Amino acid sequence: MRFFLLFFATVFCINAAFAQNADALFAQSIYQHRKHYAQEFLEEPRAPLKVQDTAYLDFFAPSLAWQITALFERTPEASPFDMATYSGQKAKYVQYGTLRFELDGKEQTLRIYQNLRLAGLPEYADYLFLPFKDQTNGETSYGGGRYLDFRVKDISADGKLLLDFNKAYNPYCAYSDGYSCPIPPRENHLELNVTAGEKLFRKADKH
C-alpha cells in the first residue's frame, strides 16, 4: 500500500512540475511578445507613444486559460461593408469567417474580417482582423474595445484557430486622438470579462 501511495505521490509531483514548467514557458513567450509590441511603437513614425511612454503600457498577467481553440467557418458570400471608426471615417471591410468557442460554459461567437484596402497590398493580402468588446471595457481595459490580428495561415487545415486573448491590444485611439480606429461591430461584443491582454494605458492616471 505504501508503495502505491509513494508511486502516485511521485506521479503527481512530476505532473505538477511539468504543469509549472509549461506555465512558466508560456508566460515567458507572452512577455517576449509584449516586449516586441512595445518596440513596434518606436519603429512606427505615426505611433502615438514615445520611448518614455511605453513604461506605462499595462497588461493582465499571462494565463493559459485565455488561450482558446475556436472553430472557424468561412463566409465566402459575405458582402463588403463600411466599418465605423472613432474618427467618424469609414473603412471598407468584409467578413472573412465566424469563430465559435466556449467560455464561461457558454458558446461564444466572434466574426473575423479583412480590410479590403490592405488586402490589395501583397504584404497584407492574408491579414485578418478581429476587433472585440467585453465587459472589462471602461473599467480595467480601454473603453473602445481591443483587437487581435491573424494571418490566413493561422487557420489549420481542420478549421481551427488559436485565439490567444493574452495578445489582445489597444487601438491607437486608446493613447491619443487623431486616429481612425475601427469600432468593434455589435456582433463582436462579448457578454463577459476578458481579463487578458492589454489594460488601460496607465499614463492617463498621471495627468
Buried (B, 14 or more C-beta within 10 A) or exposed (E): EEEEEEEEEEEEEEEEEEEEEEEEEBBEEBEEBBEEBBEEBEEEEEBBBEEEBBEBBBBBEBBBEBBBEBBBEEBEEBEEBEBBBBEEEEBBBBBBBBBEBEBEEEEBEBBBBBBEEBBEEEEBEBBBBBBBBBBBBEEBBBEBBBBBEBEEEBBEEEEBBEBBBBBBBBBBBBBEEEBBBBBBBEEBBBEEBBBBBBBBBEBEEEE
